[in-house]
């Protein structure tokens, strides 16, 4: 039995926030943002558009691609740091919207690495439990709700969106695709590098935390840059080594779309040609758990991938967490 991706889908909100728009909001410039991040614009969800709404639209597109019905799903996993509510899970809310009532549902929080974590966990569940035959995995973020629009260093970075894949357990010697190797890792000693300081049990919401603007994402950019480049590159090398695949055989490297300089640095460390590194950060900014899966859907839908191609995914996020997945299409 093999476990394959049989459908992909993505969704981004209609509203476009450009660098020139941001020039009117904070002390920044289009040139400053482009040279430091590579970002030109990002998508922003409407006030009444929740993470589950974006996840729903991406999921429907993935199911249409895979030609399956909601009742066919056995698992729904949502990777997000911007859940609709503290409880219940966004996966359960999404299940209701899809009417996929045969599925077990849960959320996973590994920040920008959430989709990669979800892929490996669902792959393991499907490999060991015969009742899980079809699964829906979504990476979705409404980071605009966590963005401090008065902070010129962070507000230029983030955007909203969702991506989804359908995994299916399949039999047959001709089914060559699947997840060949994965590396998941974390180091909690760096938990202060990327964080939302307040709103949890450690620092509950109060008038003081709101006044101090403690409910927005903060980040130590320089330290994150160094760690992200090194750890993503090492994770990629690890999965390639275990799968006995050379970097020259990889058709696409899809790195987390956080910063163009980080993407270029990872590609350089791996010695992969730049034309094999997929980049869309200029259009969407950093969409956290949605980043890699939106890019994957774009590659699939534009016909830039063929059966048997190797695709290398890698990401890095708060926690800190990082990892890589090697797929064969």
C-alpha positions as CSV (number, residue, x, y, z in Angstrom):
1,X,0.0,0.0,0.0
2,X,1.2,3.5,-0.8
3,X,0.0,6.9,0.4
4,X,-0.2,9.5,-2.3
5,X,-1.4,13.1,-2.7
6,X,-4.3,12.8,-5.1
7,X,-5.6,16.4,-5.0
8,X,-4.5,19.9,-4.1
9,X,-6.3,23.2,-3.6
10,X,-5.6,26.7,-2.4
11,X,-7.3,30.0,-1.7
12,X,-6.2,33.6,-1.0
13,X,-8.5,36.5,-0.2
14,X,-9.4,39.1,-2.8
15,X,-8.0,42.1,-1.0
16,X,-4.4,43.0,-2.1
17,X,-2.2,45.0,0.2
18,X,0.8,46.4,-1.7
19,X,4.0,47.9,-0.5
20,X,2.8,51.3,-1.7
21,X,-0.3,50.8,0.5
22,X,2.0,50.2,3.5
23,X,3.9,53.4,2.7
24,X,0.8,55.3,3.7
25,X,0.4,53.3,7.0
26,X,3.9,53.2,8.5
27,X,7.4,54.7,7.9
28,X,8.6,52.3,5.1
29,X,9.0,52.2,1.4
30,X,8.5,49.8,-1.5
31,X,12.2,49.7,-2.1
32,X,13.0,49.0,1.6
33,X,10.5,46.1,1.7
34,X,11.6,44.6,-1.6
35,X,15.3,44.6,-0.9
36,X,15.0,43.1,2.6
37,X,12.2,40.6,2.0
38,X,11.4,40.2,-1.7
39,X,7.7,40.9,-0.9
40,X,5.7,43.1,-3.2
41,X,2.1,42.5,-2.0
42,X,0.1,40.2,0.3
43,X,-3.5,39.2,0.6
44,X,-5.7,40.2,3.6
45,X,-8.8,38.5,4.7
46,X,-12.0,40.5,5.3
47,X,-13.1,41.1,8.9
48,X,-15.8,38.4,8.7
49,X,-13.6,35.8,6.9
50,X,-12.3,33.3,9.5
51,X,-9.6,30.7,9.0
52,X,-12.2,28.0,8.6
53,X,-13.8,30.0,5.7
54,X,-10.5,30.1,3.9
55,X,-9.8,26.4,4.7
56,X,-13.2,25.5,3.4
57,X,-12.6,27.1,0.0
58,X,-9.1,25.5,-0.4
59,X,-10.6,22.1,0.7
60,X,-13.4,22.2,-1.8
61,X,-10.9,22.8,-4.6
62,X,-8.7,19.9,-3.4
63,X,-11.7,17.5,-3.2
64,X,-12.9,18.6,-6.7
65,X,-9.4,17.9,-8.0
66,X,-9.3,14.5,-6.3
67,X,-12.9,13.7,-7.3
68,X,-14.0,12.7,-3.9
69,X,-16.9,13.6,-1.7
70,X,-16.9,14.9,1.9
71,X,-18.2,11.6,3.1
72,X,-15.1,9.9,1.7
73,X,-12.8,11.6,4.2
74,X,-11.6,9.7,7.3
75,X,-9.3,12.4,8.7
76,X,-9.3,16.2,8.7
77,X,-6.2,17.9,10.1
78,X,-5.8,21.7,10.1
79,X,-2.4,23.3,10.7
80,X,-2.8,26.8,12.0
81,X,-1.8,29.4,14.6
82,X,-4.9,31.5,13.9
83,X,-7.7,29.1,14.9
84,X,-11.3,30.4,14.7
85,X,-11.6,29.9,18.5
86,X,-9.6,28.7,21.4
87,X,-12.0,25.7,21.4
88,X,-13.4,23.8,19.5
89,X,-10.8,23.0,16.9
90,X,-10.9,24.7,13.5
91,X,-10.9,21.2,12.0
92,X,-14.2,20.4,13.7
93,X,-15.7,23.8,12.5
94,X,-14.4,23.0,9.0
95,X,-15.9,19.5,9.2
96,X,-19.3,21.0,9.8
97,X,-19.0,23.4,6.9
98,X,-17.9,20.5,4.6
99,X,-20.5,18.1,6.1
100,X,-17.7,15.5,6.3
101,X,-19.1,13.7,9.3
102,X,-17.2,10.4,8.9
103,X,-13.8,12.1,9.6
104,X,-11.8,12.3,12.8
105,X,-10.7,16.0,13.2
106,X,-7.9,17.8,15.0
107,X,-5.8,21.0,14.8
108,X,-2.0,21.0,14.8
109,X,0.1,23.9,15.9
110,X,3.7,24.0,14.7
111,X,3.6,27.5,13.3
112,X,5.1,27.8,9.8
113,X,6.2,24.2,9.9
114,X,2.6,23.0,10.6
115,X,1.8,21.6,7.2
116,X,5.0,19.6,7.1
117,X,4.3,18.2,10.6
118,X,0.8,17.4,9.5
119,X,1.9,15.5,6.4
120,X,4.2,13.3,8.4
121,X,1.8,12.6,11.2
122,X,-1.1,11.8,8.8
123,X,1.2,9.6,6.7
124,X,2.1,7.7,9.9
125,X,-1.6,7.3,11.0
126,X,-2.6,6.1,7.5
127,X,0.3,3.7,7.4
128,X,-0.6,2.0,10.7
129,X,-4.4,2.2,10.8
130,X,-6.4,0.5,8.1
131,X,-9.5,2.6,8.8
132,X,-7.8,5.8,7.5
133,X,-7.9,5.7,3.8
134,X,-8.5,9.3,2.7
135,X,-7.3,12.4,4.6
136,X,-7.6,16.1,4.1
137,X,-4.7,18.3,5.4
138,X,-5.0,22.1,5.4
139,X,-2.5,24.8,6.2
140,X,-4.4,28.0,6.8
141,X,-3.6,31.4,8.5
142,X,-5.3,34.7,9.1
143,X,-2.1,36.4,10.2
144,X,-3.5,39.8,9.6
145,X,-5.3,39.4,13.0
146,X,-2.0,39.0,14.7
147,X,-0.1,41.7,12.8
148,X,0.8,44.9,14.6
149,X,0.0,47.4,11.8
150,X,2.0,50.1,13.7
151,X,5.2,48.0,13.7
152,X,7.1,48.8,10.5
153,X,9.5,45.8,10.9
154,X,6.8,43.1,11.1
155,X,3.7,44.4,9.4
156,X,5.3,44.2,5.9
157,X,5.9,40.5,6.3
158,X,2.6,38.7,6.7
159,X,-0.4,37.7,4.7
160,X,-3.5,35.4,4.8
161,X,-4.4,32.3,2.8
162,X,-5.0,28.6,2.8
163,X,-3.8,25.4,1.0
164,X,-5.1,21.9,1.1
165,X,-4.1,18.4,0.0
166,X,-5.9,15.1,-0.2
167,X,-4.0,12.0,0.8
168,X,-5.2,8.5,-0.2
169,X,-4.0,5.0,0.7
170,X,-3.6,3.1,-2.6
171,X,-2.6,-0.4,-3.7
172,X,-0.7,-1.3,-6.8
173,X,2.8,-1.8,-8.0
174,X,2.5,1.1,-10.4
175,X,1.7,3.7,-7.6
176,X,5.3,5.0,-7.3
177,X,4.5,8.3,-5.6
178,X,4.3,9.2,-1.9
179,X,6.2,10.6,1.0
180,X,9.6,9.1,0.8
181,X,11.2,10.6,3.9
182,X,10.5,13.3,6.5
183,X,12.5,15.2,9.1
184,X,10.7,17.0,11.9
185,X,12.6,18.9,14.6
186,X,12.3,21.6,17.2
187,X,14.3,23.5,19.8
188,X,12.1,25.1,22.5
189,X,15.1,27.0,24.0
190,X,14.4,29.5,21.2
191,X,10.7,29.9,22.0
192,X,11.1,33.7,22.5
193,X,12.4,34.4,19.0
194,X,8.9,34.3,17.3
195,X,5.9,34.7,19.6
196,X,2.6,36.3,20.5
197,X,3.4,37.3,24.1
198,X,0.0,37.4,25.7
199,X,-3.4,35.7,25.4
200,X,-2.5,32.3,26.8
201,X,-2.5,30.8,30.2
202,X,1.0,32.3,31.0
203,X,-0.1,35.9,30.4
204,X,-3.9,36.0,30.1
205,X,-5.6,38.8,28.3
206,X,-6.1,41.9,30.4
207,X,-6.6,45.6,29.8
208,X,-2.8,46.0,30.5
209,X,-1.8,43.4,27.8
210,X,-4.0,45.1,25.3
211,X,-2.6,48.5,26.1
212,X,0.9,47.2,25.7
213,X,0.1,45.6,22.4
214,X,1.1,42.2,23.5
215,X,-1.3,40.2,21.3
216,X,0.6,40.7,18.1
217,X,3.4,38.7,16.5
218,X,7.0,39.7,17.5
219,X,10.2,38.4,16.0
220,X,13.9,38.6,16.4
221,X,14.7,38.8,12.7
222,X,18.5,38.4,12.5
223,X,18.6,35.4,14.8
224,X,15.7,33.8,13.0
225,X,17.5,34.3,9.6
226,X,20.6,32.4,10.7
227,X,18.8,29.5,12.3
228,X,16.2,29.2,9.5
229,X,18.8,28.9,6.7
230,X,21.0,26.4,8.6
231,X,18.3,24.1,9.9
232,X,16.2,24.0,6.7
233,X,19.3,23.1,4.7
234,X,20.3,20.4,7.1
235,X,16.8,18.9,7.2
236,X,16.7,18.8,3.4
237,X,20.1,17.0,3.4
238,X,18.9,14.5,6.0
239,X,15.8,13.4,4.0
240,X,17.7,13.2,0.7
241,X,20.3,11.1,2.4
242,X,17.8,8.7,3.9
243,X,15.9,8.4,0.6
244,X,19.1,8.0,-1.3
245,X,18.2,10.8,-3.7
246,X,20.7,13.3,-4.9
247,X,19.8,17.0,-5.0
248,X,20.4,17.0,-8.7
249,X,17.4,14.6,-9.1
250,X,15.0,17.0,-7.3
251,X,12.6,18.7,-9.7
252,X,11.3,21.4,-7.2
253,X,12.5,22.7,-3.9
254,X,9.5,24.4,-2.2
255,X,10.8,26.3,0.8
256,X,8.7,28.2,3.3
257,X,7.9,31.6,1.7
258,X,9.0,33.9,4.5
259,X,11.8,36.0,3.0
260,X,13.5,35.9,-0.4
261,X,17.0,36.2,1.1
262,X,16.3,33.1,3.3
263,X,15.0,31.2,0.3
264,X,18.1,32.1,-1.8
265,X,20.5,31.2,1.0
266,X,18.9,27.8,1.5
267,X,19.1,27.1,-2.2
268,X,22.7,28.1,-2.2
269,X,23.5,25.8,0.7
270,X,21.8,22.9,-1.0
271,X,23.6,23.7,-4.4
272,X,20.3,23.5,-6.3
273,X,19.9,25.6,-9.4
274,X,17.7,28.7,-8.8
275,X,15.3,27.7,-11.5
276,X,14.3,24.6,-9.4
277,X,13.5,26.7,-6.3
278,X,9.8,27.7,-6.3
279,X,9.1,31.3,-5.2
280,X,5.8,33.1,-4.7
281,X,6.7,35.2,-1.6
282,X,6.5,38.4,-3.7
283,X,2.7,37.8,-4.2
284,X,1.6,36.6,-0.8
285,X,4.3,37.4,1.9
286,X,4.6,34.9,4.8
287,X,1.4,32.9,5.2
288,X,2.9,30.6,7.8
289,X,1.4,27.1,7.7
290,X,-0.3,27.9,4.4
291,X,2.9,28.9,2.6
292,X,4.3,25.6,1.3
293,X,1.0,24.1,0.4
294,X,-0.2,27.1,-1.6
295,X,3.0,26.9,-3.5
296,X,2.6,23.2,-4.1
297,X,-0.9,23.7,-5.4
298,X,0.4,26.4,-7.8
299,X,3.0,24.0,-9.2
300,X,0.4,21.3,-9.7
301,X,-2.2,23.4,-11.3
302,X,0.2,25.1,-13.7
303,X,1.5,21.8,-15.0
304,X,5.0,22.3,-13.7
305,X,5.3,18.8,-12.2
306,X,5.2,15.3,-13.8
307,X,4.6,11.8,-12.5
308,X,7.7,10.5,-10.8
309,X,9.2,14.0,-10.1
310,X,10.9,14.5,-6.7
311,X,9.6,17.5,-4.7
312,X,11.4,18.7,-1.6
313,X,9.5,20.7,1.0
314,X,11.1,22.6,3.9
315,X,9.9,25.1,6.5
316,X,10.9,26.9,9.7
317,X,8.8,28.5,12.3
318,X,8.0,29.6,15.9
319,X,8.9,27.2,18.6
320,X,11.3,26.9,17.0
321,X,10.2,24.2,14.7
322,X,11.6,23.1,11.3
323,X,11.6,20.2,9.0
324,X,11.5,18.7,5.5
325,X,9.5,16.3,3.5
326,X,10.7,14.5,0.3
327,X,7.8,13.6,-2.0
328,X,7.7,11.6,-5.2
329,X,4.8,12.7,-7.4
